[in-house]
Amino acid sequence: MLNSQPPIYSLFRWILSKRSLVLAAVLPAAALSPQALSQTAGAEPKPAPTADVLVLANGDQLTGKLLREADGTVTFHSDMAGDLSFTWDKIKSIRTTQKFAVIEQGQHISRKTPDSNVAQGTIAIQDDTIQVAGKEIPEKNAQYVVDQDSYIKQVRGNHGWGYGWGGSLTAGAADVQATQNSRTFTGAGTFVRTIPGVSWMDPRNRTTADFTAAYGSLSQSGAATTKTNILHADAEHDWFLSPRLYALVDTSFDHNYSQGLNLQQIYGGGLGFVLIKTPRQELDLKGDIHYERQNFGFTPGIVPPTVTPNKNLIGADIGDTYMAKLAHGLVFNQGLLVTPAFNTPKAYSALATAGLTFPVYKRLGFSLSALDDFLNDPAFGSKKNSFQFSAGLTYTLH
């Protein structure tokens, strides 16, 4: 029988059959090549690290990662519930796969501390005892438990200028448009840099800077505009002579339109002492000897305008700063400075501040603050006391 298919069709069938044979021979060889085997091996997922295990006193078990312990409060990251905090009496046992450094009560850690002085390694906690590096430490004697990587970084690392800064920024505003038009703007900033930046090491130096600003105006058709403008800024640098005693230099600047004070500037130096220091609160007492310059203008609304002489004063600052971390993430700050003048006793002054910050979302919070500025010898016709209360949104810096 004659073949009815065209010759070209037969040619195509022959080419396809040969191609199939070639692919059948090549593909198995490619699959077994070293490159393919290495790619296949590389695609295998790495085994997940073994989790730390925390068993509570009631028998509940959590898996995740031990973060730290400070003054009897253990922070543990649970795979299911996030970060949780427990006191030692709520914990039955902990076993970790990561390494930690256990800092005991009374230990002062600095760059000069030998590694052998601090127990380091994986830890097992059972029966109120921490077992680490063949050593048994009672829970009550462990002031801090820090992961080993952080310990080495803080004790042995070199830190640049950008290291260790923290603080917050606050802003608020109000605007009223009616028969009377009123506008108010407030702002504040706090910046702190401590070296080293952890509470479990002895501090070497600290830098702080603060500012507050309040501006307001009240206007009405046919009447003079009433204005308020209050500015305060200060900075301080501390050198620690011991874990609690430090030498300091400081400066501050004040402007208060309502008191007729164009500019008050202070430059001084002195000593400070850390009276209370725990992970949740710190109280510093400080004092300095300084030069003070007061420049006055005209007090608003005083007719006829009367010039108040400027003052050059030698005085002192005596006061305190206090910070407390309260329940539910609230933070309270307070400060007080009393400033006597030696060469003009009646020209003394005082400054008091207080603030409370409520957490809202992550680094965002809501704050209430008060500032009371007392000037015993203000510009002619001015009140001695200036008080401001403000509320605003706060962003915490880390």
C-alpha positions, 0 to 999 in steps of 0.5 A: 500500500502506498503511504498517503502521508506527505514526506514532510510529515514523516521528516517532522516525526523523525526529528521529534523522536530523536529529540525525545531520546536526547532529552531522556539521556540528558535530564537524568545526568543534569539532575545528578550533577554536582551543581544540581545536588548542591542547589537541592541541598541548599534549598533545604530549610535550616533547622529552627533553633531550640526554644527556651522553656519557662515553667510557671509555679502553677505548672503552665509551660511557655516556649520562646526566648528568655530576654532578661532579668532585672531586680527580680523581674524576668522578661520572657518572649513567648511564641504565643503571647509575646513579651511577658514579665514574671517575678521569681516567685511565679517561676518554677524553672527555666532552661535556655539554649542561648548564653547569658551573663549573670550579674550578682548583687553588689557587682560593679561592671565596667570595661576593666571587669575581667570576664572571669568575674561574671558567670556566663553560659547557658542557664538552668533555673530550678529550686530558686537557684541559677546554674550557670558555668558550673556555678550555683547562684541563688535567684535573690542574688542575681541582680541582672541576667543579660544575654551574652552578646549584649554583655560583650557588646557593651563591655568590650565594644567601642561606641560612636557619638550616635550611641546611647541617645534617648528622650522624647519630643512633645507638641500641642496646639489649640486654635479658637476663632470667635469674638475673640481669637485665641491661638496656643502652641506648646512644645518640649524636648528631652534628650539624654545620652548615658555612656554606657547606655545600660543600667547594669554597668557603672556610668562613665559620663552623661549628657542631657539637654531639655527645652520647653516653649509656649506661645499664645495670643489673644486678639479681639477687634478694636482691642490690643493683642495679648501675647504670651511667649515663654522659652526655657532650655538647659544642658548638662554634662556629667563625669562620674567619679564613682558609680554615684558621685559625678562632677558636672558643667551646666548652662540654661537660658530663659525668656519670659515675655510676660515677666519682661525677661528678655534673656536669663543665661547661666553658666556653672559647674558643680557636683551631683549624687545619685541617691536612688537608682533602680531599673524603675526609678532614679533620684539625683541631687545636685548643686553648682556655682555659676555666673548669671546674667539677667537682661530685662525689657519692658513689661507688657501693659505697663504705662509709662514703660519703665526700664528695669536694670540688667543684673550680673549675679554670682549664685548657685543652683541647688535641686534634684531630678527624679524619674519613675516608671509606673505601672502600665507603662506610665512615666513620671518626671520631676525637677526642682532648682532653687537659685540663690544669688550671693551678690544680690540676695533679693534676686533669687529664683526657682524653677519646678517641673513635673510631667506624666506620660501615658503610653498610647501606641508603640513610641507614641504617647500622651503627656501632661506637664507643668512648669512653674518659674519664680523670679523674685526680682522681675521686671518692673510691674511684672508678677513674680510667678509664671505657671504653665500647664500643657498637654500634648502628644509625645514621641519617645526616641531610642 
